Amino acid sequence: MSNDTYARPEARGDISAQAIGDEVMLYDSDGEKIHVLNHSAHAIWKLCNGRNTLEDIRREMALQYPDSESGLTDDISLALTEFKRKGLLI
């Protein structure tokens, strides 16, 4: 994933989110699909506001998950790639 591809990732505004236990369900009414996110993927999702850069997201995730800082860049890249592949980002 190049940094240019997701310089300021932005979630589609028409995706609704609903907490279900420890996970969050995203509902894509356009594609009539449901996507289930774990806690860390949801944290990344919430930061995809079109204003945060990849570094902003990495920094915020490091604050939330200080014990996982070494693998955060890969985790964020994987999550953004999946969000994009599933059509959840603008």
N, C-alpha and C positions, 0 to 999 in steps of 0.2 A: 504494500500500500504506500503510495507516495504521499508526502505531506501536503502537496497541492490538492490532491483529490478530496481530502477532508480538512482543509485549512480551518474552516469554521463550520463544523457539521450542524445541520439544522433538521430537527424532527418535523415531519409533516404535522400540520396543525389539526388535521381531521382524525388523528389517531387518539382514541380514548384509552385511559389506563384505569384499571381496577385492582386494588390489592386483594389478594387471596392468600391468607396465611403469610408465609415467608416469601411468597412470590408475587409478581405483578403480571396481570394479563393485559396485553395491548390488543385492542380491537381495531382492525383495519376495515372499516365499513365499505370502502371502495372495492377492495379485493375480497371482502367477506371472509377474512381470515383472522385467527386468533394466534397471538404469539405470547409465550410465557417467558418471563425474565426472572432470573434469580436476583438477589439483592444487589450484587455488584453491577450486573448488566443494567438494572434499573437506575442505579446511581449514575452510570455513564449516560443512559437515555435522558435523564433529567438535565444533564449538562449540555445536551445537543440543542442549543437555543439559537444558533446562528451567530452568536456573539463570542462564545468561548473558542479559543484556539485549541489545538491539540495539547499544547503545553499547559494551558489553563486547566484542561480536563485532567491531565496527568498530575498536576500540582494538587488539585482538589481531591482526586482519588488517593493520592499519597497521604493526605490529611485524614481521610476516612479509613484507609487501610494501611497504616504505617508498617505493619509486619510484612506486607506484600509488595513493597515499593520496587524491588528488583525486577519483578515480572509485569509491572503495570503497563508499560508501553506496549508489550505484546498483547496483553489482555484487552486493552483499549482498541488497538488496531483490529483484533479479531472481532470484537463487538461491533465496531463501526462497519467493518466489511460485511458482517451478517445483516446489520440494519440496512445497509445499502442494497445488498443482494435481495432482501425481502421487500424492498421498495418503501421502507419506513422513513427514509431521509429525503429531503428535497434535493 
